[in-house]
């Protein structure tokens, strides 16, 4: 799910500082990030820790799925080594590094 920045998600850093308790409570309730501006230019994004963790978990899952898809495509293309060949190659590399 793509989270678009809404106009209500934008505020000035000064306003946020003045109302920090209320703003933090809003962040907790909504789960939405807040874009803070300085001199009218976006400067920082703040969000509740739980929301941040959820986004991080979703990113981890997406990266895992992408890795599995890549591995499946490589397998479909015949780009696999059997375990015996793989371990033989690893042993050779380790011996070279130890020399």
C-alpha positions in Angstrom: 0.0 0.0 0.0 1.5 3.3 -1.1 1.2 6.1 1.4 0.9 9.4 -0.3 1.7 12.6 1.5 -1.5 14.6 2.1 -1.6 18.4 2.6 -2.6 17.7 6.2 0.7 15.8 6.7 2.7 18.9 6.2 3.5 21.5 8.9 6.3 23.9 9.9 8.9 22.8 12.3 8.1 25.8 14.5 4.4 24.8 14.7 5.4 21.2 15.5 7.8 22.3 18.3 5.0 24.5 19.8 2.5 21.7 19.8 4.8 18.7 20.1 2.8 16.8 22.7 -0.4 17.0 20.6 1.4 16.3 17.4 3.1 13.2 18.8 -0.3 12.0 20.0 -1.7 12.5 16.4 1.3 10.6 15.0 0.5 7.7 17.3 -3.2 7.6 16.5 -2.9 8.1 12.7 0.3 6.1 12.0 0.9 8.7 9.2 4.2 10.5 8.9 4.5 14.3 9.2 6.6 16.4 6.8 8.1 19.4 8.6 9.2 22.4 6.6 11.8 25.1 7.3 11.3 28.3 5.4 8.7 26.6 3.2 11.0 23.7 2.2 10.5 20.1 3.4 13.3 19.5 5.9 12.4 16.4 7.9 9.9 13.6 8.3 8.8 12.4 11.7 6.6 9.4 12.5 5.6 7.3 15.4 8.1 4.5 16.2 5.5 1.7 15.7 4.6 3.0 12.2 8.3 3.2 11.4 8.8 -0.5 12.5 5.8 -1.6 10.3 7.3 0.1 7.3 10.7 -1.5 8.0 9.1 -4.9 8.3 7.2 -4.4 5.0 10.4 -3.4 3.3 12.2 -6.5 4.7 9.5 -8.7 3.4 9.6 -7.1 -0.1 13.3 -7.6 -0.3 13.0 -11.2 0.7 10.3 -11.8 -1.9 12.5 -10.1 -4.5 15.5 -12.4 -3.6 13.3 -15.5 -3.9 12.0 -14.4 -7.3 15.6 -13.7 -8.5 16.7 -17.2 -7.2 13.7 -18.8 -8.9 14.5 -17.1 -12.2 18.1 -18.2 -11.9 17.0 -21.8 -11.2 14.6 -21.6 -14.2 17.5 -20.5 -16.4 19.7 -23.4 -15.2 22.1 -21.2 -13.3 22.5 -23.6 -10.4 25.3 -25.5 -8.9 24.8 -28.9 -7.2 25.8 -28.9 -3.5 29.0 -31.0 -4.2 30.3 -28.5 -6.7 29.3 -25.5 -4.6 31.2 -26.8 -1.5 34.2 -27.7 -3.7 34.3 -24.2 -5.0 34.0 -22.7 -1.5 36.9 -24.9 -0.2 39.1 -23.7 -3.1 38.3 -20.1 -2.3 39.0 -20.5 1.4 42.4 -22.2 0.7 43.4 -19.3 -1.6 42.5 -16.8 1.1 44.5 -18.7 3.7 47.6 -18.8 1.5 
